Amino acid sequence: MRTLSNSLLSAQRSGASLPYVKVEIVAKVGGVTRFDWERLYQGGEPDYFHAIAMPGDGSLIRLRVDPADNKLYWQKV
């Protein structure tokens, strides 16, 4: 459990007319944005060679080789 800051403690003790304290949650650690991971694919293929690239348009390109037939598959999300 985290302790409350002095400003929050004083707001809690005061008889202020506002019934709430505004809380903002930011996904940053040390000023650096933290990315949330999201599962994009629920595939059942075996583990083998994979590659990932992120072009400038913000998409994600995933490449994989199927060990059964050595075919190259790609997916753009």
FIMIBA-732958 format. One record per residue (C-alpha): residue in three letters; chain; z, y, x. Coordinates in Angstrom, 3 decimals, always signed. Layout:
N
(ALA A (Z Y X))
...
END
This chain:
77
(MET A (+0.000 +0.000 +0.000))
(ARG A (-0.821 +3.487 +1.270))
(THR A (+1.545 +6.425 +1.148))
(LEU A (+0.692 +9.618 -0.736))
(SER A (-0.089 +12.794 +1.154))
(ASN A (+2.262 +15.781 +0.871))
(SER A (-0.185 +17.639 -1.402))
(LEU A (-0.363 +14.682 -3.798))
(LEU A (+3.419 +14.299 -3.797))
(SER A (+3.902 +17.987 -4.613))
(ALA A (+1.279 +17.778 -7.403))
(GLN A (+3.079 +14.758 -8.798))
(ARG A (+6.457 +16.549 -8.819))
(SER A (+5.191 +19.859 -10.198))
(GLY A (+4.991 +20.623 -13.888))
(ALA A (+1.312 +21.495 -13.688))
(SER A (-0.641 +21.807 -16.905))
(LEU A (-3.409 +19.517 -15.654))
(PRO A (-2.718 +15.922 -16.711))
(TYR A (-4.658 +14.346 -13.840))
(VAL A (-5.329 +14.465 -10.136))
(LYS A (-8.987 +14.430 -9.089))
(VAL A (-9.819 +11.593 -6.696))
(GLU A (-13.113 +11.303 -4.826))
(ILE A (-14.030 +8.055 -3.094))
(VAL A (-16.562 +8.276 -0.289))
(ALA A (-18.135 +5.245 +1.400))
(LYS A (-17.597 +6.559 +4.913))
(VAL A (-15.573 +5.293 +7.810))
(GLY A (-14.930 +7.836 +10.549))
(GLY A (-17.610 +10.146 +9.145))
(VAL A (-20.266 +7.408 +9.237))
(THR A (-21.754 +6.142 +5.964))
(ARG A (-20.826 +2.544 +5.207))
(PHE A (-23.586 +0.527 +3.578))
(ASP A (-22.832 -1.884 +0.754))
(TRP A (-24.451 -5.286 +1.103))
(GLU A (-26.402 -6.705 -1.799))
(ARG A (-27.859 -10.183 -2.157))
(LEU A (-31.599 -9.877 -2.709))
(TYR A (-32.576 -13.525 -2.840))
(GLN A (-30.903 -16.768 -3.928))
(GLY A (-33.351 -19.077 -2.146))
(GLY A (-32.729 -22.628 -1.177))
(GLU A (-34.963 -22.832 +1.878))
(PRO A (-33.542 -24.367 +5.064))
(ASP A (-32.276 -22.244 +7.923))
(TYR A (-35.100 -21.412 +10.304))
(PHE A (-36.713 -18.394 +11.980))
(HIS A (-36.268 -15.094 +10.073))
(ALA A (-36.992 -11.440 +10.793))
(ILE A (-36.227 -8.197 +8.967))
(ALA A (-37.670 -4.693 +9.245))
(MET A (-36.974 -1.414 +7.431))
(PRO A (-39.984 +0.926 +7.280))
(GLY A (-39.595 +4.661 +6.717))
(ASP A (-40.143 +4.365 +2.957))
(GLY A (-36.698 +2.760 +2.535))
(SER A (-37.939 -0.710 +1.628))
(LEU A (-36.865 -3.937 +3.307))
(ILE A (-39.392 -6.446 +4.670))
(ARG A (-38.225 -10.016 +5.234))
(LEU A (-40.313 -12.561 +7.151))
(ARG A (-39.585 -16.246 +7.457))
(VAL A (-41.299 -19.373 +8.751))
(ASP A (-41.102 -22.560 +6.710))
(PRO A (-40.353 -25.473 +9.091))
(ALA A (-42.133 -27.995 +6.859))
(ASP A (-45.604 -26.461 +7.184))
(ASN A (-45.121 -23.600 +9.723))
(LYS A (-46.371 -21.053 +7.180))
(LEU A (-45.278 -17.434 +7.447))
(TYR A (-43.848 -15.970 +4.233))
(TRP A (-43.019 -12.298 +3.668))
(GLN A (-41.084 -10.426 +1.014))
(LYS A (-40.901 -6.662 +0.450))
(VAL A (-38.025 -5.198 -1.574))
END
